[in-house]
Amino acid sequence: MRASFHAYWGKAGEGETCHLLPYHCLDVAACGVTLLKRLPRWRRRLVGLSGMGEDTLLLTLRVFLPLHDLGKFATAFQNLRPDLLERLRHRRSAKGYPTRHDTLGYALWREQLRSRFGGTGRRRRTSDSPADPWMRVVTGHHGQPPGESLQGLLRDHFEAEDIEAAEAFLQAVLELTGVESLPKTALPPEATWWLAGLTVLADWLGSNAGFFPYCEEALPLHDYWDRALKQAEKAVEAAGLNPDPPSGRFTLGDCFADPPANLKPTPLQRWAETVALDAGPSLFILEDVTGAGKTEAALLLAQRLLREQGGGGLYFGLPTMATANGMYQRLGGGEPPVYCRLFAPGSHPSLVLAHSRAELVRGHLLPPPEPEGDYGDSTEAAANRCSAWLADNRKKALLAEVGVGTIDQALLAVLASRHQSLRLLGLLDKVLIADEVHACDAYMNRLLEHLLRAHAGAGGSAILLSATLPHRQKTALIEAFAAGLGREIDHLEPSKDYPLATVFDRNGIRIQPLETRPEVARQVAVEFIEREEQVETVLADAVSRGCCACWICNTVDDARRRFEQLVQTHPDWKLDLFHARFTLHDRMAVERRVLRNFGKRSGPAERRGRVLIATQVVEQSLDLDFDVLISDLAPIDLLVQRAGRLQRHPRDKEGRYTPDATDRRGIPKLIVLAPPWDDDPPADWLRQALPGTAAVYEAEDAHLWLGMKLLRERRGFGMPGDARFLIEGVYDTDPFVDFPEALQAKALEAETTDKCKATIGEDKVLHLESGYRLEGPWLDEDIAPTRLGEPTTTVWLARLAEGRLLPLHSDSTAPEAWLESSLTLRQALARYEVIPDGVSPEGWQKSKEDLPGRGKWGVVIALNPVTENFWEGQVQSEQPRIRTIVYSQTTGLAFKE
């Protein structure tokens, strides 16, 4: 028998076929129920969050998930395909579609269906019913909650027969599930966010026509439900969303693709292997020097947590794309790969890389769906979004058993960004690992605090890795995690110990001082010089002695200028330049060359007489070892970190790597280019001498002066003994006591800036206790602010070939090729595109269709060859001003003045 709801389409391809709306609704419900049945860890966590029993939760999902697309009953939506509207309902309509179907579904519920099905009369229309949070969860299935401005939406989008069909469908769903009315159990506000993520995932899986082929036949819903459940099993299986059990044994050697001979645990690693673990959510903060084996300690600890707490995987959040790339390659190395060793033999876990330039997945885990048209608004069709999701590992990474990426991808889970609920869901049963936490500014730290609070509240554990963490920052992170558990911590006394392991669980705080391996304990001398000519003398001496050297500059412009000057004055030197303004293709080539020449396994043939001019890209992302190191003046923690690239691995005098011997190159000396010392400097002391450095660190120039003062007084530093002293000595200060008068205002300004950043972070984060609802604008995940600072944009470098745009480095227009020809610039420098002569605006737009996101979040610059390996193009800055850019594979991108 054909019911009224059989006359509505829910999915439509490019042809004449369609999938009826009630069937798609049941496809999604079947996927949601199947996910929880197949993934007991998610089920247990959602049971805990919702306060429901397992059977009650599953039954409630069976009732509400089919209602996620109620908005598609609107004639305004159906009229997106006038041919189907006429064929199914024998009518035409002039209704437009100005409001998204997710909000239309919620409006239909609030304004019409709730009075009949929600257990409230019309008099209670302004207050929430127990079903309202569920309806926001399921209708907000396109990555954000539905809108709350509902007045007039039914009149403008629905006909009376649409409302009647929706009522008939809702009644049929109740009959299908065997309940008389919608469940009336209140849902805790915090639980709604994770259930929204489950709905998003179920919608994406249920939208795949490869598993849910289009059907227009009028079938009883209970017949179709049986079919949908069988197909949902296949869809979830093919998506790789399976409960892989952790391995019963994971050793230090398993952390390495090829374990070194005579492998012995460091004190930190030994602690990670033996520390007592609580059964509940736990926070671990590990502070130790470079070379102490923090990565291995984190893996050992995380795998123990998976075994003892029943976790499903881990997400490793790193500070930069380069460090994420390195960790991804490391965990994917070996036979079997390192990440597979975390799980029991016979498991099939997935490893996914997540950051804004991660290579796209080649091929799909699911069969490609039948193409589905977009909906004519900002809601992309779910089937297309599903394909994009499988290729866009940034979102999938947090669902994979082992995700590796920038910490930003996890921080998006607590920002008003599209699909943040899916990220929360992905972290639900994971151990969250965050590296280089000390590098977070006040804004990122506030986001991390809220992420830890949410993660703890959902039953998760976290491991934070750092060099030296300031006491105030550490306390704030512990307090946030404790708040997620509904607890407060006692006063945490500052500790002078370093290295240090700190644990917080339901038993309170435990602090464990750790020993240091003799081979990583060392004294570093520091010498200050005042002129670039002196740096050139140091480099010339290093080259003459057959040493390798690096000069770390604070700006790309300074690095390029100094490199070009040295090329002119020393054409016989073996010089390299490394900074962030290379395309991904060229940056990876430079990175490989730098690792070959200065990496751990490099030898005399590669190292002798080589000089690298670099920026901060070498600070933390690569395992490099230089005989001589010069750095522009920088914050104290960065100077210590940069010094970690100086005589990093034991070598003989010729530069041969000698892992079982002591280093024979003498006491390491860090040379710092800085302004002339002045006990009572003027306010512009930094800008006078190093304008480039001042442009980057002017907000911190009082702290730069104090760090320089401490290093001059001590003539260097010892690790690990001085680590805590240097950090607290510079940053735990009184502006009116520790700084000269001319810099006191700057110190106060820096303190105020930090407070402002933290306040902005507080304003930006989602407050999960309010529940899944729209309380301000939501942004695409590509532009949601995980870091403060000047806005940046992706620049796609292209060339014109017969009127067609091609990536600079390839004849292919595949997304991977465009990514390899891209880089990032400040938006102020590259705000608008300049269409080349001879190309129409329409042709330009058409040429951009092959770019990722059709170039939506970036700027295309068309380049013309000037000479071999030298290109020019134009872009418009924010002023606005048309500027000429030059690009070379040797020196990267620059602006032609």
TORMIPA-783372 format. One record per residue (C-alpha): x, y, z. Coordinates in steps of 0.02 Angstrom, whole numbers, plus 50000, padded with zeros to 5 digits. Layout:
! residues N
XYZ/...
***
This chain:
! residues 897
500005000050000/500715017049950/500745029350095/500795048250076/502645048650126/503085037349979/502805052449864/504375061549923/506145059049861/507615059349981/509115056249867/509275059849682/510675057049559/511025065949397/509795054949303/507945052049327/508085039449469/507865043649651/507835035649823/506235038549920/506395049350075/505735036750203/506995023850142/508475035650157/507885040150332/507885021750380/509585019050296/510345031950411/509475025050565/510095007550522/511885014150507/511785023050675/511105007850766/512344996250680/513815007450728/513385006050912/513064987450903/514734984450817/515754996550923/515514992151107/516725005651165/515695019351086/514125011251153/514775010851330/515385028851324/513745035251251/512765025551380/513795034151514/513575051351437/511705049451407/511295041151573/510245028251481/510355009451480/511015001251320/509324994951263/508495011751298/509835021251203/509715009951050/507825010851050/507865029751066/509065031050919/507925019850816/506525032250848/507445048750820/508735044950684/507395042150549/506795059950584/508435068250535/507795073350362/506045079150406/506475095450320/506505086650153/504625084650162/504525103150119/503905106449944/505265119749935/506555105849950/505635093849836/505575107549704/507475106849688/507035092849566/505455098949479/505455083449370/505345071949521/504065083049606/502955081649453/503235062949430/502975058049614/501625070549663/500915076049496/501125094349533/502225109349505/502775122849626/503515140249622/504245138849799/506055143349819/507275135549942/508095149450045/508265139650208/509235123450233/508275107350256/509085103950426/508325119850498/506685116350406/506585099550492/506825107350662/505545120850621/504285107550569/504565098850735/504465114450844/503035123050757/501935108350711/502405090550760/502945093750939/501205098051000/500585081150940/502085069850971/503175078951098/502085077651251/501795096451258/500285106651218/500345122151110/500455132551269/502215125951301/502905130151131/504245141651201/504985129051325/505995113451288/505205096451289/506255080751321/506225077451133/506895094551082/508745090851116/508575074651016/507775083950871/509195096750870/510425082250869/509665073050722/509125087850615/510835095850640/511645081850541/512595092650418/513945097450540/513095111150640/511495113350743/509905118950656/509435137250657/508355144150796/507465158150699/505955148150643/504565160750621/503705159450452/504725144750390/503255132650381/502205145050284/503595148850159/504235131150129/502875118350168/501165114250098/499805106550209/500045089750125/501905090250167/501515091950352/500235077850341/501505066450256/502815070450389/501565066650527/501125050250442/502965045750429/503305049650612/501835038950664/502465024850553/504175025950636/503385024250808/502425008950748/504005001650670/504955003150834/503484996950937/503275012251048/501715022551073/502565039451090/504245047851082/505385043951230/505235056651369/506885053651460/507865069951474/509535069951383/511025078151472/511585093351371/513395087351359/512875070751281/512045079351133/513715083951053/514335066051038/512625059850980/512645073550847/514315066550787/513545049250777/512115056350672/513325064750551/514285048550529/512695038250508/512055050550377/513665049650278/513695030750281/511835029450245/511995041050096/513115029449997/512145022349849/513435008649833/512665000449986/510945008249984/510385007749803/508995019249751/507245012249773/505585019849716/504485004849751/503185007649888/503654995150022/503044992950201/504315001150315/504644985350415/505124976250253/506314990050203/507024991250380/507614973150371/508464976950206/509264992750276/509994983650426/510844970750314/511594984450204/512134994550355/513184979950416/514094979950249/514314998850245/515034999850421/516174984850388/516824992550227/517145009150313/518425000550423/517505005350582/517874989450675/518334986150858/520154980550848/520754974251019/522414980651086/523924969451086/524274960251246/526124964451232/526964980351171/528784983651209/530014997751183/530694988851030/528954989250953/529055008250949/530375007450814/530215001550634/531984994850652/532474994150837/534274999750868/535504987250938/535734986851127/534104996351152/533875001651333/532435011851404/532765029551460/532195034051636/530625041851563/530245026451458/530545015051606/529315025451707/528015024051567/528205005151569/527945003551757/526885017951825/525275012151908/523745016051802/522005020151864/520485012351780/519685029351751/520135044751646/521925050051678/523025064651628/524915062651608/526105077251584/527875072051535/529235085451540/530965080551481/532405086051371/532585082751186/533245065151161/532425058051317/531255047251213/529605056251248/528795049051091/529185031151140/528625034551319/526975041251254/526705026051143/527115014051284/525955023151403/524555024751274/524595006351231/524495001751416/522985013351432/522155004751283/522364988051369/521894993051545/520545006151511/519754998251356/520185011851231/520005010151044/521525019550980/522505035650991/522675052650910/524405060350905/524265079250891/525865088350842/526295106850827/526695107650641/526315098950478/528145093850464/528165085350634/526515076850591/527255070550427/528745063550520/527675054750650/526545047650515/528035040350423/528755033650584/527175024750641/526905017850466/528655010650454/529224992950489/528504975650458/527244974750529/527074993650541/527305001250713/525485006550726/524884988850691/525904982350838/524794992350955/523384980250914/523144961550927/523804950350786/522504948350650/521804965850675/521654978050532/521844995350609/521995011050503/523295024850511/522775041850442/523705058350425/522735074250462/523235092050424/522805105150296/524045098250169/523995079750203/524025069750044/522295064749992/521795046650009/521995037549845/520425027549813/518935025549928/518595013050064/516765013050013/516135010149836/515935027049750/514155032849771/513035037849629/513345056549602/512075067049695/511715085249660/512025098549791/510515106149875/510725123849814/511225130649984/512765128950095/512295110850131/513295099250020/512435083049972/512885069650100/513415056849970/514635069249896/515175074350070/515455056050111/516625054049964/517505070050014/517645063650192/518455047550137/519705057750037/519895071350168/520825062550306/520765077950419/519015072750472/519285053950458/520905054350558/520025055650724/518935040650678/520415029850626/521165018650760/522785028550745/522665046550689/524175057850667/524045076250628/524205093750692/523435097350862/522305109650770/521275095250701/520825090050879/520565108050939/519225110050804/518165098250910/517825112251034/517595126550909/516015131350815/516675123150656/515775112050535/515825093850587/516605097250757/515425084350830/516195071050717/517895075450788/517235073750965/516515056850919/518175051350844/519085055751005/517775046951111/518765031051145/520495037451102/522025041651204/522405059651157/524265063651142/524815081751121/526645085551086/527645101551116/526285108551229/527445122251290/527335129851115/525475133951138/525115152451162/523765158451282/522395156551150/522845138851098/523105134151279/521325139651320/520665128951176/521705114351238/521005116551413/519225115051345/519695100151239/520425091351392/518865095551491/517745087951357/518865072851334/518925069051520/517045071351534/516815058151398/517935045851491/519535048551394/521365049451447/522695061351383/524585062451375/525425079451359/527255080351306/528325095651333/530045102351361/529875113451514/528075118451551/527795134551650/526935130951816/525425141851779/525115133251613/525275115951690/524075120251830/522775126951709/522845110951604/522645099751757/521205110351822/520315109051654/520465090051649/519865088951829/518355099951787/517855087451653/517725074651793/516755086651904/518215088952021/519365102652085/521215100452123/522115105352280/523425118952269/524865112952159/526535118352226/527845123352095/529175110052072/530995113752039/531285095951979/531645092351797/531355080351709/529655077551787/528125066351763/526445072451830/524885061551840/523105066651881/521715053751903/520295050752025/521585047452162/522295065052146/523965071752084/525585061952084/527255070052041/528785059652000/530505067451972/531505057751842/533335054851808/534225060051649/535285049151537/537105054651544/537185055851354/535825069451346/536465079251496/537655092651434/538305110251451/538045122451308/539095138151296/538255153751228/539155167951139/538305183951082/538845193450926/538145209850860/538405210750670/537995199850521/539795201650462/540335192350619/539145178150573/539945177050402/541645175550486/541005161350596/540305152350444/541915154650345/542905147150488/541725132250497/541865129050310/543755130250315/543795117050453/542645105350356/541205107650477/539365109650436/538425124850499/536685132050511/536065149950533/534265150450599/533435166850548/531825173450619/531035179050454/530955172250278/531495188950207/533065189250316/533465171150269/533285174650082/534315190650090/535715182550189/535725167150076/535855177849919/537255188349995/538255172750039/537975165349866/538695181449792/540195182749908/540575164049923/540075155649759/541145140549804/540185136649964/538915122449970/537405132850023/535585128050050/534055138350095/532575131350191/531005141050241/529105139950232/528825149450068/529195134849955/527815125049872/527475108449955/528345099649809/529935109749828/529875110450018/529845091450027/531325090749906/532305103150014/531815093550171/532465077250098/534085085650049/534295093550221/533985076950308/535235068350195/536585081350227/536295085450411/535255070950479/535725058250609/536495045950485/537425058950381/539305056650367/540845066950322/540485066250135/538795074450156/539205086350299/540925093250255/540875112050222/538985113250203/537995128350263/536125129350287/535195145850300/533505142050377/532035148850474/531045141350618/530605126250508/532145117250579/531715120650762/530665105650804/530165096150648/531755087450592/533115077050675/534605087650621/536365088750690/537515103550654/539325106050706/539095124850716/537455133950751/537045152450742/535345159250790/534515176050785/533975181450959/532345172651005/531305168451160/532275158151285/531295142051258/531615143051071/533465146351095/533575130851205/532595121151075/533695127250933/535225122351032/534525104651027/535065104250843/536875108150893/537985092750910/536395082750937/537125065350905/538845058550956/540135060050816/542005059550794/542995074950740/542665071250555/540785070250583/540525051350579/539055045550684/539705035450833/538185029450933/539205020051062/540495033651096/540535051151167/540525066251053/542275071951002/541835089150932/542145098751093/540955108651203/539465114351099/539335133151078/537745142051024/538125158650940/536725171450952/536555186850841/535835200050957/535825218950986/537305226251081/537035223351267/536315237551367/535855236351552/534605250351527/534055248951346/532895260851253/531145254951210/531645251551028/533255242151072/532735226950969/532055235850816/533605246550799/534745231450778/533625217450712/532065224650629/531555207650561/531655199450731/530705214050807/529305211750680/529095193750740/529445195250927/529145213550969/527745208951090/529045198651184/530545210051171/530605213151360/530695194351387/532015192851250/533065205551346/532865195951509/533285179251426/534845187251351/535315194051523/535185176851605/536205168351469/537555181951474/537695180351663/537845161351656/538815161151491/537735146751436/536615133751514/536645115851571/535305103151526/534275097451612/534825106751767/534495124551706/532915120951606/531655125251742/532675140151803/532765148051630/530915146351590/530255151951758/531625165151771/531015173551612/529145170851617/528705170151804/529195188251829/528645205151896/528665218651760/529135232251887/530555222451967/531365211651833/531395223551683/532245240351651/531095255351650/530995257451462/530415239351440/529165238651584/527745244751474/528145231151347/528175217851484/526465223751546/525835224151367/526395206151340/525515200951500/523925209851444/524045202151272/524115184651347/522565188351450/521675195051296/522135179451197/521455168351334/519855178551338/519655177051151/519905158351166/518555157651300/517385167051184/517745155851035/517545138751117/515915129451125/515195127651299/514605109751294/513555111751450/512335122151346/511955107451233/512015105551044/511195121550985/511595136450877/512265151050979/513205161250850/514045158750681/514805142150631/516305141750515/516965129450390/518345118850467/519595126650346/519375144050420/518905140750602/520285149150706/521335136250799/522755148950813/522775167750832/523815178950723/523645186750555/522465177050442/523325166050314/522775159450147/523275145150033/524135150949874/524025139649723/525445142649600/524845139049424/525345140949242/524245143949093/524285131048954/523125134348806/521975144648916/521895131149050/522595132249226/523835118649274/524815116349436/526565123549429/527405106549453/526265094949354/525225092349198/523925083649305/522485093049386/522195079849521/521995086949697/523695079849747/524535089549606/523735105849661/524255102749841/526055100249786/525995117149699/525305126549850/526025136249996/525355147550133/525505166550145/524815179950257/523125185250188/523675203550191/525005199450061/523895188949946/522065193849966/521355193949790/521735185649624/522325194849470/521575187149314/522885186649175/522645196149014/521685186448884/520705176049010/518875179949043/518175179749222/517045165249171/518505155549098/519535159049254/518175152049367/517965136749258/519825133549263/519755133149453/518495118849462/519885105949476/520655114049630/520275106849802/518665115149858/518645123649686/519915135749758/518625142149882/519845145250025/521365150549926/522105162149796/522725156549625/524245165249553/524575162249368/526455162249335/527435165749177/529195159049150/530565172249148/532095161049141/532375142849181/531835139849363/531185157649381/529355162849369/528365178949390/526535182449425/525375194949506/524245195349657/523255209049743/523625212949924/522395218950054/522815237550030/522285234649885/523865234649782/524395223549638/526075215949678/527265205549573/527875189349648/529375179249593/529615160749623/531155149949611/531435131949663/533075137749742/532465152649844/530575150449852/529285164449840/529665182849860/528855199449820/529685210049687/529845227949747/
***
